[in-house]
Amino acid sequence: MDDDLRNMPIHVGMFVSALGHALGNEKMRAAYLAQTGKAPYQVPTSALDAMIDQATGAERAAIEDFTRWFVKEIWGPDEAPDLEVVFAGAGKADPAG
C-alpha cells in the first residue's frame, strides 16, 4: 500500500480502533503472551501506579511492543500505518495537529 494512503487519518484511525479492540480482547492478549512470553499491559489499579508507569515509560513501552506484535501478526506490515505516526499521535485528540 502506498505510504500516503497508509498514513491517511482515516486509515490510521481504523488501525488505532482495531488495536484498541485487540488490547482489550482476551484471545488477542493470550496470543501475545503465548508468542512473546510477555504479559500485555495491564491498566494500573491506582492513580499512583498509573503515574509511576507513565513516568518510567513502562506504559508506553508495553503498548508499543504490543503494537509491533499486532502489526506483524494481525494487521500486516504492508498495510499498517507508519508506527511513528501512530506513536506520535498517542494521547492527542487530533494526531494531525
Secondary structure, DSSP 8 states (H G I E B T S, - for coil): --HHHHTSHHHHHHHHHHHHHHHH-HHHHHHHHHHHS-------SSHHHHHHHHHHTHHHHHHHHHHHHHIIIII-TTTS--HHHHHHHTT-S-TT-
